Amino acid sequence: RQFPGCGNIVTFSQFLFIAVEGFIFEANFGRKRPAIPIRNYFIMVAMFFTVSVVNNYALNLNIAMPLHMIFRSGSLIASMALGIIILKKRYSVSKYASIALVSLGIFTCTFMSAKQVASDSSLNQEDGPQVFLWWLLGIAALTFALLMSARMGIFQETLYQRFGKHSKEALFYNHALPLPGFLLLAPNIYHHAVLFNQSEPFQVPVIGLTLPIMWFYLLMNVITQYVCIRGVFILTTECTSLTVTLVVTLRKFVSLIFSILYFQNPFTGWHWLGTAFVFVGTLMYTEVWNSLGPFLRRRRRPKEE
């Protein structure tokens, strides 16, 4: 909120921390050979790096954080579409219905946010059309990142089927190989590092160390991101891309609720309706109801007996 364009320094810090940790504990200072051929990691990294940068940059294009989270929750749609096109998969009617529900939810939230942008920009007659065009560009960026992320999930799943489960190795190479790409973003990263240095001082609890508060926020972000992404990479080796997508989508829902309540982001009844469509559709897609049915029946039987 204080520096909306700081996505690049945040992403770079996350990648650097995970790469250093992996270089020491997974790659054994470069002495351990990768189990999956390195060329496959270069392909995965190109997609992973692009998705991360594009998603961060979308926040500079008049995309509000709640809309950003909801839009990315539509990854199920992208996964299904690419599964049909690339893997020639076919799905049941209920699956298509769930995708339609998720699509309707995203459209509802996107349309209502468009109205908010239009009303906000109407306060400034001169900048109005320009603000709205930047917003449309942000939606295009999110759409591209959504499709690229789904393609990466399919690619990861096929790699693990061919070469086995290597979550820690994949985590390391996915964060180490893109590091040179951040040289293209060096001016922006340096600019925000200077701004972070100028933020108000903050005394870290327990340790007693004093540092600019933005650097403390960044440190907390890096640590929590490491825990999160490590869990996701373990999940990708144990489950299908569909299951991973469901878990990550539900995690985004928790983030969305926290963002609205804690940061007081604008959220109308239409947004809530769209959000409900997205997550009910997600549960329909993964057939949670069918899994819960036998479980609930087993729990009822002892009570009846």
Summary of the structure (lengths in Angstrom):
residues: 305
radius of gyration: 21.3
end to end distance: 57.2
largest distance: 73.6
contacts: 927
relative contact order: 0.17
helix: 78%
strand: 2%
